[in-house]
């Protein structure tokens, strides 16, 4: 029973970190990366489809993303979808390729993005702490039902605290890397 609680807690903590990494990938830095267009939807024969589902997304250079549609007639729809996605991007079409230049970030915008990143990090920390709280509550319930002894409960709580500390340290490390990436000119 205790092993199940710890395993579940660890899985949930890992999901919180994965969610944080996904959210941080959406925060735009000055460099181009293909993942920024993963969530942009384009109308593909009446069905909203993510851009990677209708085109090849590549990096032309450090500040430019190239989108090559698999069907020529999708070029205009992709360009419009990127422009309407509220990412602050201004794509242009050259032949069959949609070029998406990444504008450089101002110092003020970098600070704003750093605040957003810190907020995402705090949300991830809260999620990990909530998992710890839930696991500890389950352990206390087992103790009340006399399914486990007090020393077993104490030992399990210590192990869950160590799990929590390890995952929060990983969150902090991820945040520091993202903040350094944002502040690099």
C-alpha positions in Angstrom: 0.0 0.0 0.0 2.8 2.4 0.9 4.7 1.6 -2.2 1.6 2.3 -4.3 1.2 5.7 -2.7 4.8 6.6 -3.3 4.7 5.4 -6.9 1.6 7.4 -7.6 3.0 10.5 -6.0 6.2 10.2 -8.0 4.3 9.7 -11.2 2.1 12.8 -10.5 5.2 14.9 -9.6 6.9 13.8 -12.9 3.7 14.8 -14.8 3.9 18.3 -13.1 7.5 18.7 -14.3 6.6 17.6 -17.8 3.7 20.0 -17.9 6.1 22.8 -16.8 8.5 21.9 -19.5 5.7 22.0 -22.1 4.5 25.4 -20.9 8.1 26.8 -20.9 8.6 25.6 -24.4 5.7 27.9 -25.5 7.5 30.9 -24.0 9.3 32.5 -26.9 12.9 33.4 -26.6 14.9 35.3 -29.3 15.8 32.1 -31.1 13.6 30.2 -33.4 12.5 26.8 -32.5 10.0 24.6 -34.5 8.0 23.7 -31.4 6.5 27.2 -31.2 4.1 26.3 -34.1 3.0 22.9 -32.6 -0.2 24.4 -31.2 -1.1 26.6 -34.1 -4.2 25.2 -35.8 -4.9 25.5 -39.5 -8.1 24.7 -41.3 -7.5 21.5 -43.3 -10.6 20.6 -45.3 -12.8 21.8 -42.5 -10.9 20.1 -39.7 -8.6 22.2 -37.4 -5.2 20.5 -37.6 -1.9 21.5 -36.0 0.7 22.9 -38.5 3.1 19.9 -38.1 0.2 17.7 -39.4 -0.1 19.5 -42.7 3.5 20.8 -43.3 7.1 20.2 -42.7 8.5 22.7 -40.0 12.2 23.3 -40.2 14.7 25.9 -39.0 16.2 27.9 -41.8 18.6 29.8 -39.5 18.8 30.8 -35.9 16.1 33.4 -36.2 13.9 32.0 -39.0 11.4 29.0 -39.1 10.5 27.5 -42.5 7.1 25.9 -43.1 6.8 23.8 -46.2 3.2 22.7 -46.8 2.6 19.2 -48.2 -0.1 20.6 -50.4 0.6 23.9 -52.3 -2.9 25.3 -51.7 -2.3 25.2 -47.9 0.4 27.9 -48.1 -2.0 30.8 -47.6 -4.0 29.1 -44.9 -0.8 28.3 -42.9 0.4 31.9 -43.2 -3.0 33.2 -42.0 -3.1 30.7 -39.1 0.4 31.8 -37.9 -0.5 35.5 -38.2 -3.8 35.0 -36.3 -2.3 32.8 -33.6 -1.3 35.9 -31.5 2.3 34.8 -31.1 3.7 38.1 -32.3 5.0 36.5 -35.5 4.7 38.0 -39.0 5.1 35.2 -41.6 5.8 35.8 -45.3 5.4 33.5 -48.2 8.2 33.0 -50.8 7.1 30.5 -53.4 5.9 27.4 -51.6 7.7 28.1 -48.3 6.3 30.2 -45.5 9.1 32.0 -43.7 8.5 33.0 -40.1 11.2 35.4 -38.8 11.5 35.6 -35.0 11.6 39.2 -33.9 14.3 40.1 -31.3 13.2 40.7 -27.8 13.4 44.0 -26.0 14.8 44.2 -22.5 11.4 45.0 -21.1 9.8 42.0 -22.9 12.6 39.8 -21.6 11.7 40.9 -18.0 8.0 40.3 -18.7 8.8 36.8 -20.0 11.0 36.1 -17.0 8.0 36.9 -14.7 5.8 34.6 -16.7 8.4 31.8 -16.4 8.7 32.3 -12.6 4.9 32.2 -12.4 4.8 28.9 -14.3 7.5 27.6 -12.0 5.6 28.5 -8.9 2.5 26.7 -10.3 4.6 23.6 -10.8 6.0 23.8 -7.2 2.4 24.2 -5.9 1.3 21.1 -7.9 4.2 19.0 -6.5 3.4 20.2 -2.9 -0.3 19.3 -3.5 0.8 15.8 -4.5 2.8 15.5 -1.3 -0.1 16.7 0.7 -2.4 14.1 -0.9 0.1 11.3 -0.3 0.5 12.3 3.3 -3.2 12.4 3.8 -3.5 8.8 2.3 -0.8 7.7 4.7 -2.6 9.2 7.7 -5.8 7.5 6.6 -3.9 4.1 6.6 -2.6 4.9 10.1 -6.1 5.7 11.4 -7.4 2.4 9.9 -4.4 0.7 11.7 -3.2 -0.7 8.3 0.3 0.5 9.0 2.4 1.3 12.1 3.4 4.8 13.1 7.0 4.3 12.3 6.1 3.0 8.8 4.0 6.1 8.3 6.8 8.4 9.5 9.3 6.7 7.2 7.0 6.9 4.2 6.4 10.6 4.9 10.1 11.2 5.0 10.5 9.4 1.7 7.7 11.5 0.1 9.4 14.6 1.4 12.6 13.6 -0.3 10.7 13.0 -3.5 9.2 16.4 -3.2 12.6 18.1 -2.5 14.1 16.3 -5.5 11.3 17.3 -7.9 11.3 21.0 -6.7 15.1 21.1 -7.2 14.5 19.9 -10.8 11.9 22.6 -11.3 14.3 25.2 -10.0 17.0 24.0 -12.3 14.6 24.0 -15.3 13.6 27.6 -14.4 17.2 28.8 -14.1 18.0 27.4 -17.5 15.0 29.1 -19.1 15.6 32.4 -17.4 19.3 32.3 -18.6 18.0 31.5 -22.1 15.6 34.4 -22.0 18.2 36.9 -20.8 20.9 35.9 -23.3 21.0 38.6 -25.9 
